[in-house]
């Protein structure tokens, strides 16, 4: 009789190192960081020697062997865990899910790129344990810290972003953009239900979402250059950051994603009118066809820009997803256009609304429908 699959998959527990109950969970979001994860874990073991800790790698479906490297470490050391996310992206939500998967009284967040100085983690933990702060922040701008080899442009952008962040947090933090910090469980719990999950600045999101102002303390460190892998920062990060700021400022009134959708819709009007102008100046095709073509071009523009910006965390990839998404987007917006015209005409003809008020009402109804319908059918959470 052959052995069962379960019997074949047994792991020799004698090879596992003992894992005392941890007091600190270190959350590490990863995406294509194969060459860094083992080096980071070795560095964490050295820095946190004598401290019961665990490491939770939250991987956004890496394709370079990152998950396999983490799985090998987990097979040897019970302090290593992995949370594999499929169909969703984003550092903020990855960190949040990683934190929610733990139960330790203290949580730390560190990047996998080895640019944060893990050696200050014991000091950060000690500040939390002594009750000196709710959040201990690894700061590049506090006295003794450094941004390392950043060029002048990146330094200026970071300085502007930091000043904008203070409008949201209302706290005197020199580095609210830091992605390296430690927090008490109670402080995280006080903010988690109000987190927006926008962008990649989870510390800013937490500080702006907490029920009460969090007590913070900053620990200086020198930002290191990346040694392996590729930076995840790109121009679109700026857009995500602005959406986060908008969400924290007025998100309780109007969702930031809806404002982004409306802004891109406004750009689509220029695309529509530009295409229509070109065709009418060329006297071909007739107006009805030109209007129809311009409408379709504007819809296609809106779809791809929304897919890149508004729904970056749910963006559609691959020919099959793109075609399905475009068709559902066009269908939803076509219904929205009908609703727009119908509502406007109804208010203008039957209730004697001014043409401008009726037109704005139609636009608003159509926009709300388009946003709601495409959220459900085009960019639904997978």
N, C-alpha and C positions, 0 to 999 in steps of 0.2 A: 504493500500500500504506500502510495506517495505521500509525502508530508504536505500539510496544508499550506496555502500562501501565507497565512498568519505566522506559522512556525518558521517559514523561510525568512520572514522579515524581522525576526527578533534581533534586538540590539544587545550586545554584550554590555551589561550595566557596569561591569568591572572596569571598563575603559573610561567611564565618565568621571570627571573630577567632582568632588563634593560641592554642593551648592547650598550654603547657609541661606536662611531667609534674608533677602535683600532689604535694605532700607532706602536705597537709591536706584531708580530706574533711569538709564541713559537712553534717550530716544535719538536714533540716527536715521534720518530720511535718506534713501538712496535711489539713484537711477543711473545705471551704467558706471558703477564705481568699483569694478572688480579688483583693480590693482590697489585700492586704498583700504578696503574693509578689514582685511587681516592686519594690516599695519596699524590701523586705528585701534583695533581691539587690543593689540599688544601694548600700544601706548596707554590705553585706558587701564589695563591691568597694572602697569607700572605706576601710574599716577594714583590709582585708587587702592593700592596695596593696603590690606588691613581693614578695608571698608567693604561690608557686604553690599554688593551691587549686582545688577543685571543690565544687559544691553539688549534693546529691542530695535532691530533693523526693520524699517518700514520701507519696503521696496515697491516702486511703481512699475512692476513688470519689466525689469531690465532685460536687455537682449544680449549682454556681453559676458554672461557667466557670473554676474554678481550674486544671484540667488544661490547658485551652486557653491560658490565660495563661502557664503554665510552658512549654508546647510552643513558643510564640512566642519566648520567651527562649532556649530550647535551639536553635532554628533559627538564631539570631543568634550564639550564644556556646557553643562546645564545652565550656565548663566547667560547663554546666548539664545535669543529667540528671534524669529522672523515673522513679520506680518506682510503677506504678499497681496498687493492690491491690483485688481484687474479692471480695466475700463474706466479708470479715473486717475487724474493727475493733480499735482499741486502740493507744494511743500507745506503750506498751512494746514490743509486737511490731513496730510500724511502725519504730521506731528501730533495733531489732535487725536487721530485714531490710535496712534502709538501710545499716547498718554492714557487714553481711555482703556487700553488693554492691560494696564498695570494697576497695582494696588498699593504700591509703596508710599510712605509718607512724604518722600521727596522725589522730584523728577528733574532731570537735566536734559537739555537739548544741545546737540553738537552736530556740526556738519561732517560728512564723510570725507571731505576733501583735504583734511589734515591742516587746514589754515587756522583753525582755532587752537589755542594752547590748552590742552587737556590738563596740564600740570596745575592749573589754578582751581580745578574742580573741588579738591578737598577744602580749600579756603572758602569757596562759594557754599559748600554744604555746611561747613561749620557756622557760617553766618546765619543760615536758616535754622539750624539746630539750636543756636543760642538765642533765637527770637529777635535777632537784630534786623531782620527784613523778611518780607514775604517773597521777594524775588531778588536773586543775586545775579547781576548782569555782567557778563564779560564785555568790557568796554575798550574800544580802540581809541577813544577820545578823552578818557579820564587821564589825570596826571600820571605819567609813567607808561601810558599805552601808546600804540603806534599803528598807523594804517599800512605800514610796510612800504612796498615798492609801487604803490598806486601812482598812475600818472596824474597830471594836474586836472584833466577833464573829469576823471572818475572821482577825484577828491571833491571837486566843485559840485558835481551832481549829488554826491552823498551829503554834503553840507546843506544843500537846499532841501533835500528830502528830510533831513533831520529836523530842520526848522519847521517844515510843514507838519511833521509828526507831532511836534510839541503842541500844535493847535488841537490835536485830537486827544492826546493823553492828558494834557494839563499838568504833567509831572516834570520836575526838573531833572531830566535824564540826559546825559551828554550823548548817549548812543542808543536811542530808542529803536534804531534799525538793526540792532544786533541780533544775530541768529544763534547766539551762544549764551545760555542762561540756565539758572536752576530756580525752581519754584516749589513752594509747599503744596501739598495736595489740596488743602483747604482753599488756597488762593486760586488754584486752577479750577476747582469746583465752583467757585463763585463767579467765574467768567465763562465757563464752557458753553452754557446754554445761549449766550448772546454772541458767540463768535460768528463772524461773517464768513470765514474760510476763504476770503478773497486774497489772491496774491501769495506772497512768500514771506511776509513779515509777521510771523505769528506772535512775537513778543509785543509788538504794537497793538495787535488785535486783542491780546489778553489784557493789556493795561487799560485799553479803552473800553473793554467790555465788562470789567469786574464790577460787582455790586457796590463796592466802596473803593476809594483810592488805595492802591497797593503800596506798601512800604518797600522802597527799592534801595539797593546799595550796589555800587559799581566796583568791579575789580578790574584793574587795568591789565591788558595783555597786548602783545605785539602780533599783529596779523601776519600770517606766514604766506609765502607764495605757494600756489598750487603746484604739486610735483607730478601728479598723474591724473589721467582723466581729462574731461573737458568741462569748462565752466558752463553752468546752466543759465547764467545771466545773459539776457539779450534785450533788444530794444522794447520788446513787448512787456517786459517786467515793469517798465515805467507806467504803462497803461494800467496794469494790475494794481500797482501801488496807488495810483490816483483813484481807482475804483474803491480800494479799501478805505482811503481817507473819506471819500464821499459817503460810503456806507456807514462809517462811524459817525459822520456829522449829521446826515439826514436820512439814513437808511431806515429809521423807525417811521418815517413818513412816506418816502418813495424809495423802493429798492434800487440800489446802485446799478444792478444789471439792467433794469428797465430804462434807466436814464441813458445807459450806454446804447441800448437798443434804439431808443428814440434819437440819439445823436447820430448814429449811423444811418437811420432812416432819413434824417435831414440831409446827410451827404448824398443819399440816394436820389433825392430830389434834384440836386445839381447834375448828377449823372443822367437822369431822365431828361432834364431840360437841355443839357449839352447835346445828347444824342438826337433829340427832337430838332434842335436848331440846325444841326449839320444836315439832317435829311430834308428839312424844309428849305434850307438855303440851296440845296441841290435840286429842289423841285422833284424829288423822287424818294420814296414812293408817295402815293396819295396820303393825306393826313391821317386817315383812319389806320392805315397800315403803319405809318411812321409812329403814331402814338402807341400802337400795340407793341411795336419793336422796342421803343424806348422804355415802355413799362417792363417788358421782360428783361431788358438789359439792367434796369435799376434793381429788379428783384434779384438777379444773379449777383450783382455787385453787393447788395445788402447781405445776401446769404454768405458769401465768402468772407466778407469783412466781419460779420457777426461770428462766423465760425472761428476766425482768427483771434478776435478780441473779446467780444461779449461772453462767448462760451468756450474760452480757451481750455478750461478744465474739463470740458466735455466734447472737445472738438472732434469732428468726424474725419476719419482718415481712410484712405484706400478708395478705389473707384466705386465699389459697391456701396459703401456708406455715403460717399459724396453724392452719388446719383440719387439714392433714396432720400437723403436729406434735402437735396435741391428740389425734388419733386414735391415732398411734403411741405416745404417752405413756400413754394409757388402756390400750391393748392390752398394753404392756410391764408396767405396774403391776398389771394384772389377773393376769398370769402370776406376778408377784412375790407377789401376795396368796395365790395357790394354793400356791406354794412355801412361803410363810410358814406357812400352816396345816398343810401336809403334813409339813414338817420338825418342827414343834412337836409334832404328834400322834404322829409316829414316835418321837421321843425320849421323850415322856411315856409312851406305851403300851407300847413294846417294850423300852426301856432304863431304865425306872423313874426318869427324870430328874424332879426337882421341877417343879411346874407353872411356877414363875417362870423356872427355867433353860431349860426347853423353850420357853417363850414368848419369852424374849430371843434364843435361838438362831434361832427362826423369824423374828423381827423382823430380825435381822442378815442372815440369808440373803436375805430379801425385799428389804432395803434395798440390799445389794450388787448383787443382780440388777437392781433398778430403776435404780440408778445406771449400771451397765455397759450395760444395754440401751438406756436413753434417750440415753446418750452416743453410741452407735453409730447408732441409728435415728431419734432425734428431733433431737438437736443435733449431728449429725455435721459434721465440718469440711467446708466446701464449697470 
